[in-house]
Amino acid sequence: MVDVRSNHILFANSSQSNNYKLSRPTYPTTLYDTIFSELKKTSAAAGRQSKLSLDTSPTYDLAVDIATGTGQVVDAIVSHFKHILATDISKSQLSEAKPHPNVTYQCRDASDTGLSDTSVDLITVGQAMHWFDQPAFFSEAARILRPGGLLAYWTYDFGHLTEPGSPEDAVFRKLRWGTLNGYWAPGMDSVVRKYEDVYPGDYFKAIQRYDLKLDDVYFNIDDMANYTRSWSGYQTYRKKNPSHDPVDDLYEGMAKVVKQRRDVAATAEAATNANRFLYRRALTLFIAHTPKLLKRA
């Protein structure tokens, strides 16, 4: 079973991987707090003994971060586990990941972890489920999770600049939904639907959804350009239309917005901040546990 990214040559070059590392969001503490709060509950329900309060060693044995990319989830959870296996099909992405003594990075498919049955405390998948052969992946996740273990996967939307309907948001959305429409790899519709169609009910007895949000950030035009260059749709467009860079259209459209904002600015500070745009995105988290007993081939 193959991760569909391999059929679309995504995240395969160092330039895109570097843009990805620099421009993709840092996940909020609320995401990790929610995951570890639930993991503590399910571990306790499964009879896993809690640590003594003075014990500063890692709480859990093994985590697996699937489609780890440049390792941002690993960096956030590394202190909680004795060992983490972080996998991705992109060698270029893995080369950008930060090394840790208790982390093993491997280039391998999402549905083939190579791990033993019932051996894993936590499986994480950030903004990548839409790339997978989902039945194969969910089956693998159900196989390797230990009693009390969790599968946590999440997605975030394309969001809005300032507010829906603002001139800057119109420029941004024209690029995403206009110029790049038809160039996105299969699965991106699931992101738009906030993973409502990504449901592991055939593999897990308990599934919970959490509606969160990414931390608000401020983008200037260069930030938006770098973020756009990390998109799969942008990469596909450029391969098929090498003579045209849609980021040029973004710069042109946003430059007009910045000029308009400066023209009507009431203060020097407002004029200085004309090239500073609030970017807001929703984040949807799913947590699954208690695998169903499935017949193995």
C-alpha atoms as an extended CHARMM CRD file, in Angstrom:
* protein
*
       297  EXT
         1         1  MET       CA              0.0000000000        0.0000000000        0.0000000000  PROA      1               0.0000000000
         2         2  VAL       CA              1.4860000000        3.2980000000       -1.0760000000  PROA      2               0.0000000000
         3         3  ASP       CA              1.3170000000        6.8120000000        0.3170000000  PROA      3               0.0000000000
         4         4  VAL       CA             -0.2360000000        8.7120000000       -2.6110000000  PROA      4               0.0000000000
         5         5  ARG       CA              2.3170000000       11.5170000000       -2.2820000000  PROA      5               0.0000000000
         6         6  SER       CA              4.8000000000        9.1830000000       -3.9900000000  PROA      6               0.0000000000
         7         7  ASN       CA              2.6600000000        9.2650000000       -7.1290000000  PROA      7               0.0000000000
         8         8  HSD       CA              2.7580000000       13.0720000000       -7.2830000000  PROA      8               0.0000000000
         9         9  ILE       CA              6.4430000000       13.7360000000       -6.4670000000  PROA      9               0.0000000000
        10        10  LEU       CA              5.5710000000       16.0490000000       -3.5960000000  PROA      10              0.0000000000
        11        11  PHE       CA              8.0730000000       17.3780000000       -1.0680000000  PROA      11              0.0000000000
        12        12  ALA       CA             10.8540000000       15.7440000000       -3.0480000000  PROA      12              0.0000000000
        13        13  ASN       CA             13.1920000000       18.6850000000       -3.5080000000  PROA      13              0.0000000000
        14        14  SER       CA             15.2160000000       20.6340000000       -0.9760000000  PROA      14              0.0000000000
        15        15  SER       CA             13.7210000000       24.0010000000       -1.9530000000  PROA      15              0.0000000000
        16        16  GLN       CA             10.1490000000       22.9250000000       -1.1690000000  PROA      16              0.0000000000
        17        17  SER       CA             11.2530000000       21.1630000000        2.0200000000  PROA      17              0.0000000000
        18        18  ASN       CA             13.0220000000       24.3020000000        3.2030000000  PROA      18              0.0000000000
        19        19  ASN       CA              9.9720000000       26.4590000000        2.4240000000  PROA      19              0.0000000000
        20        20  TYR       CA              7.8410000000       23.9410000000        4.2780000000  PROA      20              0.0000000000
        21        21  LYS       CA             10.0380000000       24.0970000000        7.3620000000  PROA      21              0.0000000000
        22        22  LEU       CA             10.1500000000       27.8880000000        7.3960000000  PROA      22              0.0000000000
        23        23  SER       CA              6.5250000000       28.6960000000        6.6050000000  PROA      23              0.0000000000
        24        24  ARG       CA              4.2990000000       25.9640000000        7.9930000000  PROA      24              0.0000000000
        25        25  PRO       CA              2.6160000000       26.7330000000       11.3200000000  PROA      25              0.0000000000
        26        26  THR       CA              3.8040000000       25.7170000000       14.7390000000  PROA      26              0.0000000000
        27        27  TYR       CA              1.0510000000       23.7070000000       16.3670000000  PROA      27              0.0000000000
        28        28  PRO       CA             -0.4660000000       25.2520000000       19.5140000000  PROA      28              0.0000000000
        29        29  THR       CA              0.0250000000       23.9530000000       23.0400000000  PROA      29              0.0000000000
        30        30  THR       CA             -3.7260000000       23.2950000000       23.2130000000  PROA      30              0.0000000000
        31        31  LEU       CA             -3.2690000000       20.5430000000       20.6290000000  PROA      31              0.0000000000
        32        32  TYR       CA             -0.6250000000       18.7060000000       22.6290000000  PROA      32              0.0000000000
        33        33  ASP       CA             -2.3820000000       19.3560000000       25.9440000000  PROA      33              0.0000000000
        34        34  THR       CA             -5.5190000000       17.7210000000       24.5510000000  PROA      34              0.0000000000
        35        35  ILE       CA             -3.6150000000       14.7120000000       23.2240000000  PROA      35              0.0000000000
        36        36  PHE       CA             -1.6680000000       14.0730000000       26.4210000000  PROA      36              0.0000000000
        37        37  SER       CA             -4.7110000000       14.6320000000       28.6190000000  PROA      37              0.0000000000
        38        38  GLU       CA             -6.5490000000       11.9060000000       26.7030000000  PROA      38              0.0000000000
        39        39  LEU       CA             -3.4930000000        9.6350000000       26.6420000000  PROA      39              0.0000000000
        40        40  LYS       CA             -3.1960000000        9.8930000000       30.4170000000  PROA      40              0.0000000000
        41        41  LYS       CA             -6.8470000000        8.8650000000       30.7800000000  PROA      41              0.0000000000
        42        42  THR       CA             -6.7110000000        5.9250000000       28.3870000000  PROA      42              0.0000000000
        43        43  SER       CA             -3.3980000000        4.6950000000       29.8110000000  PROA      43              0.0000000000
        44        44  ALA       CA             -4.8290000000        4.7610000000       33.3180000000  PROA      44              0.0000000000
        45        45  ALA       CA             -7.9770000000        2.9580000000       32.1670000000  PROA      45              0.0000000000
        46        46  ALA       CA             -5.7600000000        0.2590000000       30.6550000000  PROA      46              0.0000000000
        47        47  GLY       CA             -3.9400000000       -0.2070000000       33.9570000000  PROA      47              0.0000000000
        48        48  ARG       CA             -0.7590000000        1.6370000000       33.0500000000  PROA      48              0.0000000000
        49        49  GLN       CA              0.8150000000        2.8620000000       36.2970000000  PROA      49              0.0000000000
        50        50  SER       CA              1.3840000000        6.6200000000       36.6250000000  PROA      50              0.0000000000
        51        51  LYS       CA              4.8620000000        7.8880000000       37.4340000000  PROA      51              0.0000000000
        52        52  LEU       CA              5.7640000000        9.2270000000       40.8350000000  PROA      52              0.0000000000
        53        53  SER       CA              5.6750000000       13.0300000000       40.9080000000  PROA      53              0.0000000000
        54        54  LEU       CA              9.4770000000       13.2740000000       41.4330000000  PROA      54              0.0000000000
        55        55  ASP       CA             10.2540000000       10.9900000000       38.5050000000  PROA      55              0.0000000000
        56        56  THR       CA             11.5010000000       13.1640000000       35.6150000000  PROA      56              0.0000000000
        57        57  SER       CA             12.0820000000       10.3120000000       33.1610000000  PROA      57              0.0000000000
        58        58  PRO       CA              9.8830000000       10.0710000000       30.0380000000  PROA      58              0.0000000000
        59        59  THR       CA              6.3110000000        9.0610000000       30.8510000000  PROA      59              0.0000000000
        60        60  TYR       CA              5.7390000000        6.7410000000       27.8970000000  PROA      60              0.0000000000
        61        61  ASP       CA              7.7640000000        4.1490000000       26.0050000000  PROA      61              0.0000000000
        62        62  LEU       CA              7.1830000000        4.6040000000       22.2900000000  PROA      62              0.0000000000
        63        63  ALA       CA              5.5740000000        7.1070000000       19.9190000000  PROA      63              0.0000000000
        64        64  VAL       CA              5.3700000000        7.0310000000       16.1400000000  PROA      64              0.0000000000
        65        65  ASP       CA              5.0820000000       10.2490000000       14.1480000000  PROA      65              0.0000000000
        66        66  ILE       CA              3.8930000000        9.3820000000       10.6570000000  PROA      66              0.0000000000
        67        67  ALA       CA              4.6200000000       11.7310000000        7.7340000000  PROA      67              0.0000000000
        68        68  THR       CA              6.8740000000       13.6020000000       10.1260000000  PROA      68              0.0000000000
        69        69  GLY       CA              8.0710000000       15.9940000000        7.4200000000  PROA      69              0.0000000000
        70        70  THR       CA             10.7110000000       18.2150000000        8.9800000000  PROA      70              0.0000000000
        71        71  GLY       CA              9.9550000000       16.8810000000       12.4620000000  PROA      71              0.0000000000
        72        72  GLN       CA              8.0000000000       19.6870000000       14.0960000000  PROA      72              0.0000000000
        73        73  VAL       CA              5.7000000000       17.3060000000       16.0050000000  PROA      73              0.0000000000
        74        74  VAL       CA              8.7020000000       15.2910000000       17.1550000000  PROA      74              0.0000000000
        75        75  ASP       CA             10.3030000000       18.4430000000       18.5610000000  PROA      75              0.0000000000
        76        76  ALA       CA              7.1740000000       19.1220000000       20.6150000000  PROA      76              0.0000000000
        77        77  ILE       CA              6.6750000000       15.6380000000       22.1150000000  PROA      77              0.0000000000
        78        78  VAL       CA             10.2220000000       14.2900000000       22.3190000000  PROA      78              0.0000000000
        79        79  SER       CA             10.6010000000       14.7010000000       26.0950000000  PROA      79              0.0000000000
        80        80  HSD       CA              7.5530000000       12.5290000000       26.8240000000  PROA      80              0.0000000000
        81        81  PHE       CA              8.8640000000        9.2910000000       25.2920000000  PROA      81              0.0000000000
        82        82  LYS       CA             11.7850000000        6.9540000000       25.7570000000  PROA      82              0.0000000000
        83        83  HSD       CA             11.8810000000        6.4960000000       21.9960000000  PROA      83              0.0000000000
        84        84  ILE       CA             10.1690000000        7.9670000000       18.9340000000  PROA      84              0.0000000000
        85        85  LEU       CA             10.0630000000        6.5150000000       15.4480000000  PROA      85              0.0000000000
        86        86  ALA       CA              9.4750000000        9.2910000000       12.8980000000  PROA      86              0.0000000000
        87        87  THR       CA              8.7550000000        8.2650000000        9.3230000000  PROA      87              0.0000000000
        88        88  ASP       CA              8.2200000000        9.9950000000        5.9910000000  PROA      88              0.0000000000
        89        89  ILE       CA              8.4990000000        9.0100000000        2.3400000000  PROA      89              0.0000000000
        90        90  SER       CA             10.4600000000       12.1850000000        1.5410000000  PROA      90              0.0000000000
        91        91  LYS       CA             14.2050000000       11.9690000000        2.1420000000  PROA      91              0.0000000000
        92        92  SER       CA             14.4140000000       15.6890000000        1.4730000000  PROA      92              0.0000000000
        93        93  GLN       CA             11.9620000000       16.4390000000        4.2770000000  PROA      93              0.0000000000
        94        94  LEU       CA             13.7380000000       14.1140000000        6.6990000000  PROA      94              0.0000000000
        95        95  SER       CA             17.0590000000       15.8070000000        5.9670000000  PROA      95              0.0000000000
        96        96  GLU       CA             15.6180000000       19.0340000000        7.4420000000  PROA      96              0.0000000000
        97        97  ALA       CA             14.5500000000       17.3670000000       10.7240000000  PROA      97              0.0000000000
        98        98  LYS       CA             16.3660000000       18.1330000000       13.9790000000  PROA      98              0.0000000000
        99        99  PRO       CA             18.2290000000       15.1160000000       15.4430000000  PROA      99              0.0000000000
       100       100  HSD       CA             17.4140000000       13.8750000000       18.9450000000  PROA      100             0.0000000000
       101       101  PRO       CA             19.1550000000       11.0310000000       20.8170000000  PROA      101             0.0000000000
       102       102  ASN       CA             15.8830000000        9.1720000000       21.3850000000  PROA      102             0.0000000000
       103       103  VAL       CA             14.4640000000        9.6400000000       17.8640000000  PROA      103             0.0000000000
       104       104  THR       CA             14.9190000000        7.3970000000       14.8530000000  PROA      104             0.0000000000
       105       105  TYR       CA             14.0460000000        8.8840000000       11.4610000000  PROA      105             0.0000000000
       106       106  GLN       CA             13.1890000000        6.4440000000        8.6940000000  PROA      106             0.0000000000
       107       107  CYS       CA             12.0900000000        6.8230000000        5.0930000000  PROA      107             0.0000000000
       108       108  ARG       CA              9.1340000000        4.4650000000        4.7930000000  PROA      108             0.0000000000
       109       109  ASP       CA              5.4640000000        4.2390000000        3.8540000000  PROA      109             0.0000000000
       110       110  ALA       CA              2.7890000000        5.2990000000        6.3370000000  PROA      110             0.0000000000
       111       111  SER       CA              1.1520000000        1.8770000000        6.4920000000  PROA      111             0.0000000000
       112       112  ASP       CA              4.4020000000       -0.0290000000        7.0490000000  PROA      112             0.0000000000
       113       113  THR       CA              5.9910000000        0.8940000000       10.3780000000  PROA      113             0.0000000000
       114       114  GLY       CA              7.8650000000       -2.3720000000       10.8550000000  PROA      114             0.0000000000
       115       115  LEU       CA              6.8790000000       -2.3830000000       14.5470000000  PROA      115             0.0000000000
       116       116  SER       CA              5.5800000000       -5.2070000000       16.7120000000  PROA      116             0.0000000000
       117       117  ASP       CA              1.9230000000       -5.6940000000       17.5940000000  PROA      117             0.0000000000
       118       118  THR       CA              0.5990000000       -3.6800000000       20.5740000000  PROA      118             0.0000000000
       119       119  SER       CA              3.8960000000       -1.8370000000       21.0870000000  PROA      119             0.0000000000
       120       120  VAL       CA              3.0750000000        1.8700000000       20.6490000000  PROA      120             0.0000000000
       121       121  ASP       CA              1.6680000000        4.4080000000       23.1230000000  PROA      121             0.0000000000
       122       122  LEU       CA              0.9180000000        7.2160000000       20.6710000000  PROA      122             0.0000000000
       123       123  ILE       CA              0.6640000000        7.6120000000       16.9040000000  PROA      123             0.0000000000
       124       124  THR       CA              0.5740000000       11.1570000000       15.5520000000  PROA      124             0.0000000000
       125       125  VAL       CA             -0.2340000000       12.3780000000       12.0400000000  PROA      125             0.0000000000
       126       126  GLY       CA             -0.2040000000       16.1280000000       11.4440000000  PROA      126             0.0000000000
       127       127  GLN       CA             -1.8000000000       17.4540000000        8.2430000000  PROA      127             0.0000000000
       128       128  ALA       CA             -1.1180000000       14.2820000000        6.2610000000  PROA      128             0.0000000000
       129       129  MET       CA             -3.9830000000       11.7780000000        6.5490000000  PROA      129             0.0000000000
       130       130  HSD       CA             -5.3550000000       12.9430000000        3.2010000000  PROA      130             0.0000000000
       131       131  TRP       CA             -2.2420000000       11.5680000000        1.4770000000  PROA      131             0.0000000000
       132       132  PHE       CA             -2.5910000000        8.0190000000        2.8120000000  PROA      132             0.0000000000
       133       133  ASP       CA             -4.1410000000        4.7550000000        1.7520000000  PROA      133             0.0000000000
       134       134  GLN       CA             -6.4050000000        5.1620000000        4.7630000000  PROA      134             0.0000000000
       135       135  PRO       CA             -7.7060000000        1.5920000000        5.2230000000  PROA      135             0.0000000000
       136       136  ALA       CA             -4.1350000000        0.2710000000        5.1180000000  PROA      136             0.0000000000
       137       137  PHE       CA             -2.9210000000        2.9390000000        7.5360000000  PROA      137             0.0000000000
       138       138  PHE       CA             -5.7810000000        2.5400000000       10.0160000000  PROA      138             0.0000000000
       139       139  SER       CA             -5.2610000000       -1.2140000000        9.9890000000  PROA      139             0.0000000000
       140       140  GLU       CA             -1.5660000000       -0.7390000000       10.7530000000  PROA      140             0.0000000000
       141       141  ALA       CA             -2.3460000000        1.7790000000       13.5090000000  PROA      141             0.0000000000
       142       142  ALA       CA             -4.8340000000       -0.5990000000       15.1200000000  PROA      142             0.0000000000
       143       143  ARG       CA             -2.2390000000       -3.3890000000       14.9740000000  PROA      143             0.0000000000
       144       144  ILE       CA              0.6260000000       -1.5380000000       16.6570000000  PROA      144             0.0000000000
       145       145  LEU       CA             -1.2450000000        0.4300000000       19.3430000000  PROA      145             0.0000000000
       146       146  ARG       CA             -0.9360000000       -1.0330000000       22.8060000000  PROA      146             0.0000000000
       147       147  PRO       CA             -3.9030000000       -1.1210000000       25.2360000000  PROA      147             0.0000000000
       148       148  GLY       CA             -4.4800000000        2.4580000000       26.3340000000  PROA      148             0.0000000000
       149       149  GLY       CA             -2.6400000000        3.8670000000       23.2950000000  PROA      149             0.0000000000
       150       150  LEU       CA             -3.9470000000        6.6450000000       21.0600000000  PROA      150             0.0000000000
       151       151  LEU       CA             -4.0210000000        7.5840000000       17.4140000000  PROA      151             0.0000000000
       152       152  ALA       CA             -4.1130000000       11.3920000000       17.0610000000  PROA      152             0.0000000000
       153       153  TYR       CA             -4.4500000000       12.9900000000       13.6410000000  PROA      153             0.0000000000
       154       154  TRP       CA             -5.3640000000       16.5160000000       12.6380000000  PROA      154             0.0000000000
       155       155  THR       CA             -5.7450000000       19.0140000000        9.8390000000  PROA      155             0.0000000000
       156       156  TYR       CA             -5.9260000000       22.7790000000        9.5030000000  PROA      156             0.0000000000
       157       157  ASP       CA             -7.7610000000       24.7960000000        6.8790000000  PROA      157             0.0000000000
       158       158  PHE       CA             -6.5220000000       27.4870000000        4.4930000000  PROA      158             0.0000000000
       159       159  GLY       CA             -7.9500000000       30.1670000000        6.7430000000  PROA      159             0.0000000000
       160       160  HSD       CA             -8.4120000000       33.8690000000        6.1070000000  PROA      160             0.0000000000
       161       161  LEU       CA             -6.2820000000       36.9820000000        5.9470000000  PROA      161             0.0000000000
       162       162  THR       CA             -7.6390000000       39.6230000000        8.3470000000  PROA      162             0.0000000000
       163       163  GLU       CA            -11.2830000000       38.5760000000        7.8420000000  PROA      163             0.0000000000
       164       164  PRO       CA            -13.3960000000       36.8770000000        5.1820000000  PROA      164             0.0000000000
       165       165  GLY       CA            -14.1210000000       39.2370000000        2.3220000000  PROA      165             0.0000000000
       166       166  SER       CA            -11.2610000000       41.6510000000        2.9930000000  PROA      166             0.0000000000
       167       167  PRO       CA             -9.2890000000       42.8250000000       -0.0860000000  PROA      167             0.0000000000
       168       168  GLU       CA             -6.1890000000       40.9120000000        1.0320000000  PROA      168             0.0000000000
       169       169  ASP       CA             -8.2120000000       37.7620000000        1.6520000000  PROA      169             0.0000000000
       170       170  ALA       CA             -9.6980000000       38.0510000000       -1.8330000000  PROA      170             0.0000000000
       171       171  VAL       CA             -6.2120000000       38.1010000000       -3.3690000000  PROA      171             0.0000000000
       172       172  PHE       CA             -5.1380000000       35.1000000000       -1.3100000000  PROA      172             0.0000000000
       173       173  ARG       CA             -8.2770000000       33.0980000000       -2.0640000000  PROA      173             0.0000000000
       174       174  LYS       CA             -8.0950000000       33.8940000000       -5.7920000000  PROA      174             0.0000000000
       175       175  LEU       CA             -4.6840000000       32.2410000000       -5.8310000000  PROA      175             0.0000000000
       176       176  ARG       CA             -5.8040000000       29.1950000000       -3.8450000000  PROA      176             0.0000000000
       177       177  TRP       CA             -9.2440000000       28.6400000000       -5.3810000000  PROA      177             0.0000000000
       178       178  GLY       CA             -8.6750000000       30.2220000000       -8.7870000000  PROA      178             0.0000000000
       179       179  THR       CA             -5.1810000000       29.9790000000      -10.2450000000  PROA      179             0.0000000000
       180       180  LEU       CA             -4.2670000000       26.7470000000       -8.4600000000  PROA      180             0.0000000000
       181       181  ASN       CA             -7.6800000000       25.1160000000       -8.7560000000  PROA      181             0.0000000000
       182       182  GLY       CA             -7.2790000000       21.7710000000      -10.4920000000  PROA      182             0.0000000000
       183       183  TYR       CA             -3.6020000000       21.4360000000       -9.5780000000  PROA      183             0.0000000000
       184       184  TRP       CA             -4.0430000000       19.9700000000       -6.1020000000  PROA      184             0.0000000000
       185       185  ALA       CA             -3.2490000000       16.3070000000       -5.5360000000  PROA      185             0.0000000000
       186       186  PRO       CA             -6.0560000000       13.8820000000       -4.6650000000  PROA      186             0.0000000000
       187       187  GLY       CA             -7.0470000000       14.1520000000       -1.0330000000  PROA      187             0.0000000000
       188       188  MET       CA             -7.0250000000       17.9350000000       -0.6620000000  PROA      188             0.0000000000
       189       189  ASP       CA            -10.8340000000       17.9030000000       -0.6830000000  PROA      189             0.0000000000
       190       190  SER       CA            -10.5830000000       16.1280000000        2.6670000000  PROA      190             0.0000000000
       191       191  VAL       CA             -8.6720000000       19.1180000000        4.0570000000  PROA      191             0.0000000000
       192       192  VAL       CA            -11.4150000000       21.4440000000        2.8490000000  PROA      192             0.0000000000
       193       193  ARG       CA            -13.9640000000       19.2110000000        4.5890000000  PROA      193             0.0000000000
       194       194  LYS       CA            -11.8540000000       19.2400000000        7.7840000000  PROA      194             0.0000000000
       195       195  TYR       CA            -11.4110000000       15.4540000000        7.5770000000  PROA      195             0.0000000000
       196       196  GLU       CA            -15.1180000000       14.7480000000        7.9950000000  PROA      196             0.0000000000
       197       197  ASP       CA            -14.6020000000       11.9690000000        5.4240000000  PROA      197             0.0000000000
       198       198  VAL       CA            -11.5270000000       10.5500000000        7.2030000000  PROA      198             0.0000000000
       199       199  TYR       CA            -13.1320000000        8.2670000000        9.7450000000  PROA      199             0.0000000000
       200       200  PRO       CA            -11.6020000000        5.1150000000       11.2700000000  PROA      200             0.0000000000
       201       201  GLY       CA            -14.8590000000        3.6690000000       12.5820000000  PROA      201             0.0000000000
       202       202  ASP       CA            -14.1450000000        0.2510000000       11.0790000000  PROA      202             0.0000000000
       203       203  TYR       CA            -10.9020000000        0.0300000000       13.0580000000  PROA      203             0.0000000000
       204       204  PHE       CA            -11.4580000000        1.7810000000       16.4010000000  PROA      204             0.0000000000
       205       205  LYS       CA            -14.2700000000        1.6910000000       18.9380000000  PROA      205             0.0000000000
       206       206  ALA       CA            -13.7800000000        5.2260000000       20.2740000000  PROA      206             0.0000000000
       207       207  ILE       CA            -13.2740000000        8.3370000000       18.1300000000  PROA      207             0.0000000000
       208       208  GLN       CA            -13.4510000000       11.9180000000       19.3540000000  PROA      208             0.0000000000
       209       209  ARG       CA            -13.3100000000       15.2180000000       17.4500000000  PROA      209             0.0000000000
       210       210  TYR       CA            -11.9320000000       18.4830000000       18.8440000000  PROA      210             0.0000000000
       211       211  ASP       CA            -12.3830000000       21.8540000000       17.1450000000  PROA      211             0.0000000000
       212       212  LEU       CA             -9.3290000000       23.9730000000       17.9500000000  PROA      212             0.0000000000
       213       213  LYS       CA             -7.4440000000       26.7330000000       16.1840000000  PROA      213             0.0000000000
       214       214  LEU       CA             -3.9070000000       27.5110000000       15.2030000000  PROA      214             0.0000000000
       215       215  ASP       CA             -2.2780000000       30.4200000000       16.9660000000  PROA      215             0.0000000000
       216       216  ASP       CA             -2.8890000000       33.6800000000       15.1090000000  PROA      216             0.0000000000
       217       217  VAL       CA              0.1290000000       34.8570000000       13.1290000000  PROA      217             0.0000000000
       218       218  TYR       CA              0.9750000000       37.9680000000       11.1410000000  PROA      218             0.0000000000
       219       219  PHE       CA              2.1610000000       37.5390000000        7.5630000000  PROA      219             0.0000000000
       220       220  ASN       CA              3.7800000000       40.0570000000        5.2700000000  PROA      220             0.0000000000
       221       221  ILE       CA              3.8510000000       39.5510000000        1.5110000000  PROA      221             0.0000000000
       222       222  ASP       CA              7.1300000000       37.6090000000        1.6180000000  PROA      222             0.0000000000
       223       223  ASP       CA              5.7160000000       35.2830000000        4.2880000000  PROA      223             0.0000000000
       224       224  MET       CA              2.6770000000       34.6010000000        2.1250000000  PROA      224             0.0000000000
       225       225  ALA       CA              4.8860000000       33.9330000000       -0.8800000000  PROA      225             0.0000000000
       226       226  ASN       CA              7.0250000000       31.4100000000        1.0140000000  PROA      226             0.0000000000
       227       227  TYR       CA              3.9280000000       29.7110000000        2.4170000000  PROA      227             0.0000000000
       228       228  THR       CA              2.4380000000       29.4690000000       -1.0700000000  PROA      228             0.0000000000
       229       229  ARG       CA              5.6240000000       27.9000000000       -2.4200000000  PROA      229             0.0000000000
       230       230  SER       CA              5.2760000000       25.0930000000        0.1520000000  PROA      230             0.0000000000
       231       231  TRP       CA              1.8530000000       24.0720000000       -1.2140000000  PROA      231             0.0000000000
       232       232  SER       CA              1.5150000000       20.9100000000       -3.2700000000  PROA      232             0.0000000000
       233       233  GLY       CA             -0.8150000000       22.7200000000       -5.6810000000  PROA      233             0.0000000000
       234       234  TYR       CA              1.8020000000       25.3890000000       -6.3160000000  PROA      234             0.0000000000
       235       235  GLN       CA              4.4960000000       22.7790000000       -7.0060000000  PROA      235             0.0000000000
       236       236  THR       CA              2.2580000000       20.9500000000       -9.4820000000  PROA      236             0.0000000000
       237       237  TYR       CA              1.2680000000       24.2000000000      -11.2020000000  PROA      237             0.0000000000
       238       238  ARG       CA              4.9000000000       25.2200000000      -11.6730000000  PROA      238             0.0000000000
       239       239  LYS       CA              5.7990000000       21.8460000000      -13.1790000000  PROA      239             0.0000000000
       240       240  LYS       CA              2.9890000000       22.1470000000      -15.7010000000  PROA      240             0.0000000000
       241       241  ASN       CA              3.3800000000       25.9040000000      -16.2930000000  PROA      241             0.0000000000
       242       242  PRO       CA              7.1260000000       26.6140000000      -15.9870000000  PROA      242             0.0000000000
       243       243  SER       CA              6.8630000000       30.0040000000      -17.6940000000  PROA      243             0.0000000000
       244       244  HSD       CA              4.4590000000       31.4600000000      -15.1160000000  PROA      244             0.0000000000
       245       245  ASP       CA              4.9420000000       31.8170000000      -11.3700000000  PROA      245             0.0000000000
       246       246  PRO       CA              1.6090000000       32.4900000000       -9.5960000000  PROA      246             0.0000000000
       247       247  VAL       CA              3.5360000000       33.9910000000       -6.6840000000  PROA      247             0.0000000000
       248       248  ASP       CA              4.1960000000       36.9410000000       -9.0180000000  PROA      248             0.0000000000
       249       249  ASP       CA              0.4140000000       37.4700000000       -9.1850000000  PROA      249             0.0000000000
       250       250  LEU       CA              0.2710000000       37.3010000000       -5.4040000000  PROA      250             0.0000000000
       251       251  TYR       CA              2.9270000000       39.9980000000       -5.0860000000  PROA      251             0.0000000000
       252       252  GLU       CA              1.1420000000       42.1970000000       -7.6090000000  PROA      252             0.0000000000
       253       253  GLY       CA             -2.2580000000       41.8560000000       -5.9510000000  PROA      253             0.0000000000
       254       254  MET       CA             -0.9760000000       42.3140000000       -2.4110000000  PROA      254             0.0000000000
       255       255  ALA       CA              1.1420000000       45.3290000000       -3.3960000000  PROA      255             0.0000000000
       256       256  LYS       CA             -2.0530000000       47.0820000000       -4.4600000000  PROA      256             0.0000000000
       257       257  VAL       CA             -3.6800000000       46.2230000000       -1.1220000000  PROA      257             0.0000000000
       258       258  VAL       CA             -0.6660000000       47.5390000000        0.7910000000  PROA      258             0.0000000000
       259       259  LYS       CA             -0.7540000000       50.7960000000       -1.1900000000  PROA      259             0.0000000000
       260       260  GLN       CA             -4.4730000000       51.2220000000       -0.4840000000  PROA      260             0.0000000000
       261       261  ARG       CA             -3.9070000000       50.6270000000        3.2160000000  PROA      261             0.0000000000
       262       262  ARG       CA             -1.0960000000       53.1660000000        3.3230000000  PROA      262             0.0000000000
       263       263  ASP       CA             -3.1550000000       55.7310000000        1.4280000000  PROA      263             0.0000000000
       264       264  VAL       CA             -5.9240000000       55.6260000000        4.0430000000  PROA      264             0.0000000000
       265       265  ALA       CA             -3.7030000000       55.1270000000        7.1100000000  PROA      265             0.0000000000
       266       266  ALA       CA             -4.5910000000       57.5850000000        9.8630000000  PROA      266             0.0000000000
       267       267  THR       CA             -1.2890000000       57.2400000000       11.6930000000  PROA      267             0.0000000000
       268       268  ALA       CA              2.3470000000       56.6240000000       10.8940000000  PROA      268             0.0000000000
       269       269  GLU       CA              2.1160000000       53.3150000000       12.7450000000  PROA      269             0.0000000000
       270       270  ALA       CA             -0.8020000000       52.1870000000       10.5990000000  PROA      270             0.0000000000
       271       271  ALA       CA              1.1470000000       53.0650000000        7.4690000000  PROA      271             0.0000000000
       272       272  THR       CA              4.1530000000       51.0970000000        8.7280000000  PROA      272             0.0000000000
       273       273  ASN       CA              1.9220000000       48.0760000000        9.4310000000  PROA      273             0.0000000000
       274       274  ALA       CA              0.2230000000       48.1880000000        6.0350000000  PROA      274             0.0000000000
       275       275  ASN       CA              2.2640000000       45.1350000000        4.9740000000  PROA      275             0.0000000000
       276       276  ARG       CA              1.2200000000       43.1080000000        8.0260000000  PROA      276             0.0000000000
       277       277  PHE       CA             -1.7960000000       40.8480000000        7.8080000000  PROA      277             0.0000000000
       278       278  LEU       CA             -3.4610000000       38.7550000000       10.5000000000  PROA      278             0.0000000000
       279       279  TYR       CA             -3.7600000000       35.1200000000        9.4050000000  PROA      279             0.0000000000
       280       280  ARG       CA             -6.2510000000       32.8500000000       11.1710000000  PROA      280             0.0000000000
       281       281  ARG       CA             -6.7610000000       29.1160000000       10.6520000000  PROA      281             0.0000000000
       282       282  ALA       CA             -8.9640000000       26.4850000000       12.2400000000  PROA      282             0.0000000000
       283       283  LEU       CA             -7.4900000000       23.1680000000       13.4180000000  PROA      283             0.0000000000
       284       284  THR       CA             -9.4870000000       19.9400000000       13.7050000000  PROA      284             0.0000000000
       285       285  LEU       CA             -8.1420000000       17.0950000000       15.8490000000  PROA      285             0.0000000000
       286       286  PHE       CA             -9.3560000000       13.4900000000       15.9100000000  PROA      286             0.0000000000
       287       287  ILE       CA             -8.3530000000       11.0210000000       18.6150000000  PROA      287             0.0000000000
       288       288  ALA       CA             -9.0530000000        7.3110000000       18.2010000000  PROA      288             0.0000000000
       289       289  HSD       CA             -8.4170000000        4.4700000000       20.6350000000  PROA      289             0.0000000000
       290       290  THR       CA             -9.4640000000        0.9330000000       21.5560000000  PROA      290             0.0000000000
       291       291  PRO       CA             -8.8210000000       -0.9630000000       18.3010000000  PROA      291             0.0000000000
       292       292  LYS       CA            -11.4380000000       -3.4040000000       17.1290000000  PROA      292             0.0000000000
       293       293  LEU       CA            -10.4640000000       -7.0290000000       16.7810000000  PROA      293             0.0000000000
       294       294  LEU       CA             -9.8460000000       -7.4960000000       13.0750000000  PROA      294             0.0000000000
       295       295  LYS       CA             -9.0930000000      -10.6410000000       11.1450000000  PROA      295             0.0000000000
       296       296  ARG       CA             -5.5500000000      -10.5120000000        9.7880000000  PROA      296             0.0000000000
       297       297  ALA       CA             -4.6940000000      -11.7850000000        6.3490000000  PROA      297             0.0000000000
